[in-house]
Amino acid sequence: MSVHPEPHPYAGETVTLQSGEFAGQDYRVEDWWDRVSGQSWMDCTGNPACLDYAMRGVAEGDPLFSDEVVYGKVGFLGKLVHVRHLPELAVPA
């Protein structure tokens, strides 16, 4: 079951990551991970992108029990990224 009923606002766009291991790199956002996979990243046993995110997330201080995670590409590699590394969304006035 998906946690996020709507696509991420950056879904389908390329943004520049603001912090973390990939800071300054282009990141092509596909969508929230739970919408892409149908489950939380924490439930994806053996998935390489989830394992990579778990190890990188600890090192980067990301909240571990958070599903505020998007899936996208850095170059040709699929990576999960916590939303805190994305550019801030403009808040409508």
CYANA upper distance limits for C-alpha pairs under 8 A (distance plus 0.5 A):
  1 MET  CA     34 ASP  CA      8.33
  1 MET  CA     38 GLY  CA      6.24
  1 MET  CA     39 GLN  CA      6.45
  2 SER  CA     34 ASP  CA      5.81
  2 SER  CA     35 ARG  CA      6.17
  2 SER  CA     38 GLY  CA      6.02
  2 SER  CA     39 GLN  CA      6.55
  2 SER  CA     40 SER  CA      8.25
  3 VAL  CA     34 ASP  CA      6.84
  3 VAL  CA     35 ARG  CA      8.13
  3 VAL  CA     39 GLN  CA      8.45
  3 VAL  CA     40 SER  CA      8.35
  3 VAL  CA     67 ASP  CA      8.15
  4 HIS  CA     32 TRP  CA      7.63
  4 HIS  CA     34 ASP  CA      7.52
  4 HIS  CA     35 ARG  CA      7.24
  5 PRO  CA     35 ARG  CA      8.36
  7 PRO  CA     11 ALA  CA      6.79
  7 PRO  CA     31 ASP  CA      6.45
  7 PRO  CA     32 TRP  CA      7.17
  7 PRO  CA     35 ARG  CA      8.11
  8 HIS  CA     31 ASP  CA      5.94
  8 HIS  CA     32 TRP  CA      6.33
  8 HIS  CA     70 VAL  CA      8.32
 10 TYR  CA     14 THR  CA      8.14
 10 TYR  CA     15 VAL  CA      8.33
 10 TYR  CA     29 VAL  CA      6.70
 10 TYR  CA     31 ASP  CA      7.98
 11 ALA  CA     29 VAL  CA      5.65
 11 ALA  CA     30 GLU  CA      5.53
 11 ALA  CA     31 ASP  CA      5.31
 11 ALA  CA     32 TRP  CA      8.42
 12 GLY  CA     28 ARG  CA      7.30
 12 GLY  CA     29 VAL  CA      6.10
 12 GLY  CA     30 GLU  CA      5.90
 12 GLY  CA     31 ASP  CA      7.88
 13 GLU  CA     28 ARG  CA      6.26
 13 GLU  CA     29 VAL  CA      6.18
 13 GLU  CA     30 GLU  CA      8.17
 14 THR  CA     26 ASP  CA      6.77
 14 THR  CA     27 TYR  CA      5.83
 14 THR  CA     28 ARG  CA      4.66
 14 THR  CA     29 VAL  CA      6.58
 15 VAL  CA     26 ASP  CA      6.12
 15 VAL  CA     27 TYR  CA      5.82
 15 VAL  CA     28 ARG  CA      6.98
 15 VAL  CA     29 VAL  CA      7.98
 15 VAL  CA     86 LEU  CA      7.75
 15 VAL  CA     87 PRO  CA      7.71
 16 THR  CA     23 ALA  CA      7.86
 16 THR  CA     24 GLY  CA      6.13
 16 THR  CA     25 GLN  CA      5.95
 16 THR  CA     26 ASP  CA      5.09
 16 THR  CA     27 TYR  CA      6.49
 16 THR  CA     86 LEU  CA      7.66
 16 THR  CA     87 PRO  CA      7.56
 17 LEU  CA     22 PHE  CA      6.91
 17 LEU  CA     23 ALA  CA      5.33
 17 LEU  CA     24 GLY  CA      5.87
 17 LEU  CA     25 GLN  CA      6.23
 17 LEU  CA     26 ASP  CA      6.92
 17 LEU  CA     27 TYR  CA      6.98
 17 LEU  CA     85 HIS  CA      6.19
 17 LEU  CA     86 LEU  CA      5.70
 17 LEU  CA     87 PRO  CA      7.13
 18 GLN  CA     23 ALA  CA      5.53
 18 GLN  CA     24 GLY  CA      6.60
 18 GLN  CA     85 HIS  CA      5.75
 18 GLN  CA     86 LEU  CA      6.29
 18 GLN  CA     87 PRO  CA      6.54
 19 SER  CA     23 ALA  CA      4.91
 19 SER  CA     24 GLY  CA      7.94
 19 SER  CA     85 HIS  CA      5.55
 19 SER  CA     86 LEU  CA      8.22
 20 GLY  CA     60 GLU  CA      6.63
 20 GLY  CA     85 HIS  CA      7.00
 21 GLU  CA     56 ARG  CA      8.43
 21 GLU  CA     60 GLU  CA      8.19
 22 PHE  CA     74 VAL  CA      8.39
 23 ALA  CA     85 HIS  CA      8.29
 25 GLN  CA     74 VAL  CA      7.63
 26 ASP  CA     74 VAL  CA      6.77
 26 ASP  CA     75 GLY  CA      8.08
 27 TYR  CA     72 GLY  CA      6.83
 27 TYR  CA     73 LYS  CA      5.99
 27 TYR  CA     74 VAL  CA      5.51
 27 TYR  CA     75 GLY  CA      8.07
 28 ARG  CA     72 GLY  CA      5.64
 28 ARG  CA     73 LYS  CA      5.55
 28 ARG  CA     74 VAL  CA      7.28
 29 VAL  CA     70 VAL  CA      7.45
 29 VAL  CA     71 TYR  CA      6.63
 29 VAL  CA     72 GLY  CA      4.75
 29 VAL  CA     73 LYS  CA      7.23
 30 GLU  CA     36 VAL  CA      8.33
 30 GLU  CA     70 VAL  CA      7.82
 30 GLU  CA     71 TYR  CA      6.14
 30 GLU  CA     72 GLY  CA      5.39
 30 GLU  CA     73 LYS  CA      8.32
 31 ASP  CA     35 ARG  CA      7.17
 31 ASP  CA     36 VAL  CA      6.93
 31 ASP  CA     70 VAL  CA      6.06
 31 ASP  CA     71 TYR  CA      6.24
 31 ASP  CA     72 GLY  CA      7.65
 32 TRP  CA     36 VAL  CA      6.91
 32 TRP  CA     68 GLU  CA      7.96
 32 TRP  CA     69 VAL  CA      6.46
 32 TRP  CA     70 VAL  CA      4.64
 32 TRP  CA     71 TYR  CA      6.52
 33 TRP  CA     37 SER  CA      6.52
 33 TRP  CA     38 GLY  CA      8.24
 33 TRP  CA     39 GLN  CA      8.09
 33 TRP  CA     40 SER  CA      7.59
 33 TRP  CA     41 TRP  CA      7.28
 33 TRP  CA     67 ASP  CA      8.36
 33 TRP  CA     69 VAL  CA      6.38
 33 TRP  CA     70 VAL  CA      5.34
 33 TRP  CA     71 TYR  CA      5.62
 33 TRP  CA     80 LEU  CA      7.80
 34 ASP  CA     38 GLY  CA      5.44
 34 ASP  CA     39 GLN  CA      5.19
 34 ASP  CA     40 SER  CA      5.69
 34 ASP  CA     41 TRP  CA      7.46
 34 ASP  CA     67 ASP  CA      7.99
 35 ARG  CA     39 GLN  CA      7.83
 36 VAL  CA     71 TYR  CA      7.98
 39 GLN  CA     43 ASP  CA      7.09
 39 GLN  CA     44 CYS  CA      7.87
 40 SER  CA     44 CYS  CA      7.47
 40 SER  CA     67 ASP  CA      6.80
 41 TRP  CA     50 CYS  CA      6.24
 41 TRP  CA     67 ASP  CA      7.58
 41 TRP  CA     69 VAL  CA      8.46
 42 MET  CA     50 CYS  CA      7.89
 42 MET  CA     65 PHE  CA      8.24
 44 CYS  CA     50 CYS  CA      7.05
 46 GLY  CA     50 CYS  CA      8.21
 46 GLY  CA     51 LEU  CA      7.43
 47 ASN  CA     51 LEU  CA      6.66
 48 PRO  CA     52 ASP  CA      6.52
 49 ALA  CA     53 TYR  CA      6.62
 49 ALA  CA     78 GLY  CA      7.13
 49 ALA  CA     79 LYS  CA      6.21
 49 ALA  CA     80 LEU  CA      6.82
 50 CYS  CA     54 ALA  CA      6.59
 50 CYS  CA     80 LEU  CA      7.38
 51 LEU  CA     55 MET  CA      6.92
 52 ASP  CA     56 ARG  CA      6.52
 52 ASP  CA     79 LYS  CA      8.33
 53 TYR  CA     57 GLY  CA      5.96
 53 TYR  CA     79 LYS  CA      7.75
 53 TYR  CA     80 LEU  CA      6.28
 53 TYR  CA     81 VAL  CA      7.58
 54 ALA  CA     58 VAL  CA      6.82
 54 ALA  CA     64 LEU  CA      7.96
 55 MET  CA     59 ALA  CA      7.10
 56 ARG  CA     60 GLU  CA      6.59
 57 GLY  CA     61 GLY  CA      6.38
 57 GLY  CA     62 ASP  CA      5.37
 57 GLY  CA     63 PRO  CA      7.97
 57 GLY  CA     64 LEU  CA      7.53
 57 GLY  CA     82 HIS  CA      8.48
 58 VAL  CA     62 ASP  CA      6.67
 58 VAL  CA     64 LEU  CA      7.71
 62 ASP  CA     82 HIS  CA      7.31
 68 GLU  CA     82 HIS  CA      6.45
 68 GLU  CA     83 VAL  CA      6.44
 69 VAL  CA     80 LEU  CA      6.85
 69 VAL  CA     81 VAL  CA      6.03
 69 VAL  CA     82 HIS  CA      4.90
 69 VAL  CA     83 VAL  CA      6.28
 70 VAL  CA     80 LEU  CA      6.07
 70 VAL  CA     81 VAL  CA      6.00
 70 VAL  CA     82 HIS  CA      6.90
 70 VAL  CA     83 VAL  CA      7.25
 71 TYR  CA     78 GLY  CA      7.47
 71 TYR  CA     79 LYS  CA      6.33
 71 TYR  CA     80 LEU  CA      5.08
 71 TYR  CA     81 VAL  CA      7.03
 72 GLY  CA     78 GLY  CA      6.10
 72 GLY  CA     79 LYS  CA      6.09
 72 GLY  CA     80 LEU  CA      6.99
 72 GLY  CA     81 VAL  CA      8.34
 73 LYS  CA     77 LEU  CA      5.81
 73 LYS  CA     78 GLY  CA      5.01
 73 LYS  CA     79 LYS  CA      6.24
 74 VAL  CA     78 GLY  CA      7.07
 74 VAL  CA     79 LYS  CA      7.24
 81 VAL  CA     85 HIS  CA      7.36
 82 HIS  CA     86 LEU  CA      8.17
